[in-house]
Amino acid sequence: LVAGALMGAGDVIAQQLVEQRGLHGHHGPRTLKMMAIGFCFVGPVVGSWYRILDWLIPGNTKVVAVKKVILDQGCFAPCFLGCFLAVTGAVNGLSVQDNWSKIQQDYMDALMTNYCIWPPVQIANFYFVPLQHRLAVVQCVAIVWNCYLSWKANRM
């Protein structure tokens, strides 16, 4: 639920502050779609990933945190971003060919932006934050990230 609400909030921020659509130009169905993606995809996938990561690399020392960030950013982030863009394109009704073109257009930029934001957040998250609170921490930081992703994924 939190992931859905925060994905929705990120979309509202993207539409109002980044795209400057105004209240009359706000596209409500887009916000609802982003909320659904957060609820049905982002929350369950990221929450499960943190449990798997904690099982693969137990502990919370500095070395463990660095190992988790390397695995998180080297394996999970690239796969997750590709899947997120694909899911968003499908939810937006893009054909397979148009969706693939959009992914090719947006993927590298999204991944590079990811690498500017997430490694320091995840080092702190894996080192200081207990497993049961990691998704909440990430989702709070992710309001800005969700705003970016919503803007990127919904730009046609």
C-alpha positions in Angstrom: 0.0 0.0 0.0 2.8 2.4 0.9 4.6 1.7 -2.4 1.3 2.4 -4.3 0.6 5.6 -2.4 4.2 6.9 -2.9 4.2 6.0 -6.6 1.0 8.0 -6.9 2.5 10.9 -5.0 5.6 10.8 -7.3 3.3 11.0 -10.3 1.3 13.9 -8.9 4.6 15.7 -8.2 5.8 14.9 -11.8 2.6 16.2 -13.3 2.3 19.3 -11.2 5.9 20.4 -10.6 7.9 19.0 -13.4 5.4 19.0 -16.3 3.4 21.9 -14.8 0.0 20.6 -16.0 -2.0 22.4 -13.4 -5.1 20.9 -11.7 -7.3 21.1 -14.8 -4.6 19.4 -16.9 -3.8 16.6 -14.3 -4.3 13.2 -15.8 -5.9 11.2 -13.1 -5.9 7.9 -14.8 -2.1 8.1 -15.2 -1.8 8.7 -11.4 -4.1 5.7 -10.7 -2.0 3.5 -13.1 1.2 4.5 -11.3 -0.4 3.7 -8.0 -1.4 0.3 -9.3 2.1 -0.3 -10.6 3.5 0.6 -7.1 1.0 -1.6 -5.3 1.1 -4.6 -7.6 4.7 -4.5 -8.9 7.1 -2.2 -7.1 6.2 -3.0 -3.5 6.1 -6.8 -3.8 9.2 -7.0 -6.0 11.4 -4.7 -4.0 10.1 -6.0 -0.7 10.9 -9.6 -1.8 14.3 -8.6 -3.1 15.3 -7.2 0.3 14.3 -10.4 2.0 16.3 -12.4 -0.7 19.3 -10.1 -0.4 19.3 -10.5 3.4 19.2 -14.2 3.0 22.0 -14.2 0.5 24.2 -11.8 2.4 23.3 -11.8 6.1 24.5 -9.2 8.6 24.8 -5.5 8.7 28.5 -4.7 8.9 30.1 -2.1 6.5 31.5 -4.9 4.3 28.1 -6.6 4.2 26.4 -3.3 3.3 28.9 -2.8 0.4 28.4 -6.3 -0.9 24.6 -5.8 -0.8 24.9 -2.5 -2.7 27.1 -4.2 -5.3 24.5 -7.0 -5.8 21.6 -4.6 -5.6 22.9 -2.1 -8.0 24.8 -4.5 -10.3 22.1 -7.1 -10.7 18.7 -6.0 -9.3 18.6 -2.4 -10.4 19.3 -3.0 -14.1 16.7 -5.8 -14.3 14.1 -4.0 -12.2 14.3 -0.8 -14.3 13.9 -2.7 -17.5 10.9 -4.5 -16.1 9.4 -1.3 -14.6 9.6 0.4 -18.0 8.1 -2.6 -19.7 5.2 -2.8 -17.2 4.6 0.9 -17.4 4.5 0.7 -21.2 2.1 -2.2 -21.2 -0.2 -0.5 -18.7 -0.2 2.6 -20.9 -1.3 0.4 -23.8 1.9 0.5 -25.9 2.3 -2.2 -28.5 5.1 -4.6 -28.0 7.2 -2.9 -30.7 6.4 0.7 -29.3 7.2 -0.5 -25.8 10.5 -2.0 -26.8 11.4 1.3 -28.6 10.5 3.3 -25.5 12.6 1.0 -23.3 15.6 1.4 -25.7 15.1 5.2 -25.6 14.8 5.5 -21.8 16.6 2.7 -20.2 20.3 3.9 -20.1 19.3 7.4 -19.0 17.2 5.9 -16.2 19.9 3.5 -15.2 22.6 6.2 -15.0 20.2 8.4 -13.0 19.6 5.5 -10.7 23.4 5.2 -10.2 23.6 8.8 -9.1 20.9 8.4 -6.5 20.7 4.9 -5.1 24.2 3.7 -4.1 24.6 6.1 -1.1 21.0 5.6 0.0 21.4 1.9 -0.1 24.7 1.9 1.8 23.0 3.7 4.6 19.9 1.5 4.3 21.7 -1.8 4.4 24.1 -0.7 7.2 21.7 1.2 9.6 18.2 0.1 8.8 16.6 -3.2 10.0 15.2 -5.4 7.2 11.5 -4.8 8.1 12.0 -1.0 7.6 14.1 -1.0 4.5 11.3 -0.8 2.0 9.7 2.1 3.9 13.1 4.0 3.9 13.5 3.4 0.2 10.0 4.4 -0.6 10.4 7.7 1.3 13.6 8.5 -0.6 11.8 7.2 -3.7 9.2 10.0 -3.8 11.8 12.0 -5.9 12.8 8.9 -7.8 9.2 8.0 -8.5 8.6 11.5 -9.7 11.5 11.0 -12.2 10.4 7.5 -13.2 6.8 8.7 -13.7 8.0 11.5 -15.9 10.4 9.3 -17.8 8.0 6.4 -18.3 5.0 8.5 -19.3 6.8 10.8 -21.7 5.7 9.9 -25.2 
